[in-house]
Structure formats: structure tokens, C-alpha cells
Amino acid sequence: MIDKVRSLFRLVLMLLGLIVATGLLTPILILISFVTSSGPLLAIERAWAWIVAKSMRLTFSCEGMEKVVPGKSYIVAPNHQSNADILALLVVLPMKFRWVVKRELLIIPLFGWALARTGAVALNRKDRSQSISRLQEAAGSKFEGGWSVLIYPEGTRSPDGNLQEFKKGAFMMSVQSGIPILPVICNGAFKVLPKKTIFVRPGHVSVTIGDPIDTAGLTVDDIPQLMDKTREAMLKHFDPDYDPFKRS
């Protein structure tokens, strides 16, 4: 009984944090987006994620930040354990980046509208050819000014926390643009907020940045090998036994 009350209390706090952060910050982001598409928008995104994470009593850390060259563009390729890793990546990643998201997110009032104004790349997952076309367009425009693009190679959240099969989108974009892949691993996100539940448990999500993978000169024929190399780099830092509750 006590555990259920605690879970409900944490859920109420999370919803309050989400409502306050979204209601306060997204209108500001939308207004500023008509003046600039640069760093201030990402700063607001990070503030939103920080507030929501605090309401969930989540903490984050990041190792390997020294591997990121300031001002250099990357295709950031993280694993996707749960919505908690979205917050972690926004808070700790040391570069400015835009998201690759499913198109349905953009119709969510306030949140989706703000996301669209940040320059996110929206894909129609039901139309593969259209998605490929959007990624090709993004490969030529979204990296200007030292921006990076973040795309989940798995395409969706893991149902069990383990690394799932990769889609080709991130790797096709990398080969076409010559932008290096930056493998990133989040540990603990699944255990604090598993897929198909809204009940979050306070905990610590650990983010590890791997060594960048150069893709200059590669062709479409090299994509399978690039996918394998990226998976190996991510598995090197993936810890299925990681306990996010020891540091909470």
C-alpha cells in the first residue's frame, strides 16, 4: 500500500513538473525561434529537461565528453531505453544538436510545436521512401554552423532495455554527409522508466560517449560494416547490470 502511494505521489510530481516546464518554457521557445534558430533554443530545451528530471528525481552523469571536439558536427547515435534517456541526453551532451523524431510528435500541443521550431527532422515511419528523402535533405542542411544531429539507430524505445536491431537511417545520413558517427550509451534509463509505463522511479542515468567513428569516403556499400562497428562501440559501454538506484 505504501509503495503504491509513493508511486502515485511521484507521478503527481512528475506531471506537475512536466506541465509547469512545458507551459512556461515552450511559448518562450516558440517566440524566440522567430528571431534565431541558434543556441538560445537549445538552452531552453535543456532547461525544460532539467526541470522535468528534477520533478522525477532523476540525476545524470556523462563520461567521455573530452572526445567531443568543440564546434565539430556529429551524427549522435545513442541507445534508446526509455523517455528518461531523452532528458539525460538534453542535459549532459556537450554539443548543440537537433533531433530526428517521428512526425506524430509535432502535432502535440505546445511541446510538438516547440519541437518543430527547434529544427528537428520529422520522419514518417509509415513511408520509408519519404523518410529516406527527409534524411537526405537533412544531411545537406542540418549540420551548418557546427550543429550535430541526434538519431536513435534502434528507431524506437527498447522493450527490455537491451540494444535492439539497428535501422539504416543514421548510417545512410553519415555516409552521404561524411559526418562522423558518435556512439553514445545510456545505462539505467530503462530501469527508472520502462517502456509502456508512466511510473518513474528516482535514480541515476549514466551516459557514456564513445570514440567517434570516421565515415569520410565511405559509400552505401559500407553501411552494414559501419552499423556493426557502431554496435560494437556501443556494446563496449553497455552494462545490462547497471543499478541506477545506488546513486539516487
C-alpha positions as CSV (number, residue, x, y, z in Angstrom):
1,M,0.0,0.0,0.0
2,I,2.8,2.4,1.0
3,D,4.7,1.7,-2.3
4,K,1.5,2.5,-4.3
5,V,1.1,5.8,-2.5
6,R,4.7,6.7,-3.1
7,S,4.4,5.8,-6.8
8,L,1.2,7.9,-7.2
9,F,2.9,10.8,-5.3
10,R,5.9,10.6,-7.7
11,L,3.6,10.5,-10.7
12,V,1.8,13.7,-9.5
13,L,5.1,15.5,-9.0
14,M,6.3,14.4,-12.5
15,L,3.1,15.6,-14.1
16,L,3.3,18.9,-12.3
17,G,6.9,19.4,-13.4
18,L,6.0,18.5,-16.9
19,I,3.0,20.8,-17.0
20,V,4.9,23.7,-15.5
21,A,8.0,23.3,-17.6
22,T,6.1,22.9,-20.8
23,G,3.6,25.6,-20.1
24,L,6.3,28.1,-19.1
25,L,9.2,27.4,-21.5
26,T,7.6,26.3,-24.8
27,P,5.8,29.6,-25.5
28,I,9.1,31.4,-24.9
29,L,11.0,29.0,-27.2
30,I,8.4,29.4,-29.9
31,L,8.6,33.2,-29.7
32,I,12.4,33.2,-29.7
33,S,12.5,30.8,-32.7
34,F,11.2,33.6,-34.9
35,V,14.3,35.6,-34.1
36,T,17.0,33.0,-34.0
37,S,17.4,29.2,-34.6
38,S,20.7,29.0,-32.7
39,G,21.9,28.3,-29.2
40,P,19.2,30.0,-27.1
41,L,16.6,27.4,-28.3
42,L,18.8,24.5,-27.1
43,A,19.4,26.3,-23.8
44,I,15.6,26.4,-23.3
45,E,15.3,22.7,-24.3
46,R,18.0,21.9,-21.7
47,A,16.2,23.9,-19.0
48,W,12.9,22.1,-19.8
49,A,14.6,18.7,-19.5
50,W,16.4,19.8,-16.2
51,I,13.1,20.8,-14.6
52,V,11.3,17.7,-15.7
53,A,14.2,15.5,-14.5
54,K,14.2,17.2,-11.1
55,S,10.4,16.6,-10.8
56,M,11.2,12.9,-11.4
57,R,14.1,12.9,-9.0
58,L,16.5,11.8,-11.7
59,T,20.2,12.6,-11.8
60,F,22.6,12.2,-14.7
61,S,26.3,12.0,-15.4
62,C,28.4,11.9,-18.5
63,E,31.8,10.3,-19.3
64,G,33.8,10.8,-22.4
65,M,33.0,14.4,-23.0
66,E,36.6,15.1,-23.9
67,K,36.1,13.0,-27.1
68,V,33.8,15.7,-28.5
69,V,35.7,18.4,-30.5
70,P,34.1,21.8,-29.9
71,G,32.4,23.2,-33.0
72,K,32.6,19.9,-34.9
73,S,29.5,18.2,-36.2
74,Y,28.5,14.6,-35.4
75,I,25.7,12.2,-36.0
76,V,25.0,11.3,-32.4
77,A,23.8,7.7,-32.2
78,P,22.6,6.7,-28.7
79,N,20.7,3.6,-27.5
80,H,17.1,4.3,-26.6
81,Q,16.0,2.6,-23.3
82,S,13.2,5.0,-22.3
83,N,12.0,8.6,-22.3
84,A,14.3,9.1,-19.4
85,D,17.4,9.0,-21.7
86,I,15.9,11.8,-23.7
87,L,16.1,14.0,-20.6
88,A,19.6,12.8,-19.9
89,L,20.9,13.5,-23.4
90,L,19.5,17.0,-23.4
91,V,21.0,17.8,-20.0
92,V,24.5,16.3,-20.4
93,L,25.6,16.2,-24.0
94,P,28.3,18.8,-24.6
95,M,27.3,19.8,-28.2
96,K,24.4,21.6,-29.9
97,F,22.2,19.1,-31.7
98,R,18.9,18.7,-33.4
99,W,16.6,15.7,-33.0
100,V,15.4,13.2,-35.6
101,V,11.9,12.3,-34.4
102,K,8.7,10.6,-35.6
103,R,6.3,13.0,-37.3
104,E,3.5,12.3,-34.9
105,L,5.3,14.2,-32.1
106,L,5.0,17.5,-33.9
107,I,1.2,17.6,-33.5
108,I,1.3,17.6,-29.7
109,P,0.1,21.0,-28.5
110,L,2.9,23.3,-27.3
111,F,5.6,20.5,-27.0
112,G,5.3,19.4,-30.6
113,W,5.0,23.0,-31.9
114,A,8.2,23.9,-30.0
115,L,10.0,20.8,-31.2
116,A,9.2,21.8,-34.8
117,R,10.7,25.3,-34.2
118,T,14.0,23.8,-33.0
119,G,14.8,22.4,-36.5
120,A,14.0,18.8,-35.6
121,V,13.9,16.4,-38.6
122,A,10.5,14.7,-38.6
123,L,10.1,11.3,-40.3
124,N,7.0,9.5,-41.4
125,R,7.8,6.0,-40.2
126,K,5.0,4.6,-42.4
127,D,6.6,5.9,-45.5
128,R,10.2,4.6,-45.9
129,S,11.0,6.4,-49.1
130,Q,9.8,9.7,-47.7
131,S,11.9,9.2,-44.6
132,I,15.0,8.5,-46.6
133,S,14.3,11.7,-48.6
134,R,14.0,13.7,-45.4
135,L,17.3,12.3,-44.1
136,Q,19.0,13.1,-47.4
137,E,17.7,16.7,-47.2
138,A,18.9,16.9,-43.6
139,A,22.3,15.6,-44.5
140,G,22.8,18.8,-46.6
141,S,21.5,21.4,-44.2
142,K,21.2,20.5,-40.6
143,F,24.9,20.5,-39.8
144,E,25.6,24.1,-40.8
145,G,27.2,26.2,-38.0
146,G,28.7,23.2,-36.1
147,W,25.3,21.6,-35.3
148,S,25.0,17.9,-34.8
149,V,22.0,15.6,-35.4
150,L,20.8,13.0,-32.9
151,I,19.1,9.9,-34.3
152,Y,18.4,6.7,-32.4
153,P,19.7,3.8,-34.5
154,E,17.1,1.5,-33.0
155,G,14.3,3.7,-34.2
156,T,12.2,3.3,-31.0
157,R,12.5,2.5,-27.3
158,S,13.8,-0.9,-26.3
159,P,11.1,-3.2,-24.8
160,D,13.6,-4.9,-22.5
161,G,16.5,-2.4,-22.1
162,N,18.8,-4.3,-24.4
163,L,20.3,-3.0,-27.6
164,Q,17.8,-3.7,-30.5
165,E,18.4,-4.2,-34.2
166,F,19.5,-1.0,-36.0
167,K,17.8,0.9,-38.8
168,K,19.9,2.3,-41.6
169,G,18.8,5.9,-41.4
170,A,21.6,7.3,-39.2
171,F,24.3,5.4,-41.2
172,M,22.9,6.5,-44.5
173,M,23.0,10.1,-43.4
174,S,26.5,9.7,-42.1
175,V,27.8,8.2,-45.3
176,Q,26.1,10.8,-47.5
177,S,27.3,13.7,-45.4
178,G,30.7,12.4,-44.4
179,I,29.9,13.4,-40.8
180,P,31.3,11.0,-38.2
181,I,29.1,8.8,-36.0
182,L,29.3,9.5,-32.3
183,P,28.2,6.3,-30.4
184,V,26.6,7.1,-27.0
185,I,25.3,4.7,-24.4
186,C,22.8,5.4,-21.7
187,N,22.7,2.9,-18.8
188,G,19.9,2.9,-16.2
189,A,17.1,4.7,-18.2
190,F,15.1,1.5,-18.7
191,K,15.1,0.6,-15.1
192,V,13.9,4.0,-13.9
193,L,11.2,4.3,-16.6
194,P,10.5,1.2,-18.6
195,K,8.5,1.3,-21.8
196,K,4.7,1.3,-21.5
197,T,4.6,2.7,-18.0
198,I,4.3,6.2,-16.7
199,F,5.5,5.4,-13.2
200,V,9.1,6.6,-12.8
201,R,11.5,5.5,-10.1
202,P,14.1,8.0,-8.8
203,G,17.5,7.0,-10.0
204,H,20.7,7.9,-11.8
205,V,21.2,7.6,-15.5
206,S,24.8,7.2,-16.7
207,V,25.7,8.5,-20.2
208,T,29.0,7.4,-21.9
209,I,30.3,8.9,-25.1
210,G,32.4,6.5,-27.2
211,D,35.1,7.2,-29.7
212,P,33.9,9.0,-32.9
213,I,33.7,6.8,-36.0
214,D,35.0,8.4,-39.1
215,T,32.9,7.9,-42.2
216,A,34.7,10.1,-44.8
217,G,35.0,8.4,-48.1
218,L,32.5,5.6,-47.2
219,T,29.8,4.6,-49.6
220,V,26.3,3.0,-49.3
221,D,28.0,-0.4,-49.7
222,D,29.9,0.2,-46.4
223,I,26.8,0.8,-44.4
224,P,26.4,-2.8,-43.0
225,Q,30.0,-2.7,-41.8
226,L,29.5,0.8,-40.3
227,M,26.4,-0.5,-38.4
228,D,28.4,-3.4,-37.0
229,K,31.2,-1.1,-35.9
230,T,28.8,1.3,-34.2
231,R,27.1,-1.6,-32.4
232,E,30.4,-2.9,-31.1
233,A,31.4,0.6,-29.9
234,M,28.1,0.9,-28.0
235,L,28.2,-2.6,-26.5
236,K,31.6,-1.8,-25.2
237,H,30.0,0.6,-22.7
238,F,26.6,-1.0,-22.3
239,D,26.0,-2.5,-18.8
240,P,22.8,-4.6,-18.5
241,D,23.5,-5.0,-14.8
242,Y,23.9,-1.3,-14.1
243,D,21.9,-0.3,-11.0
244,P,20.5,3.3,-11.3
245,F,19.2,3.2,-7.7
246,K,22.5,3.0,-5.9
247,R,23.2,6.7,-6.6
248,S,19.7,8.1,-6.4
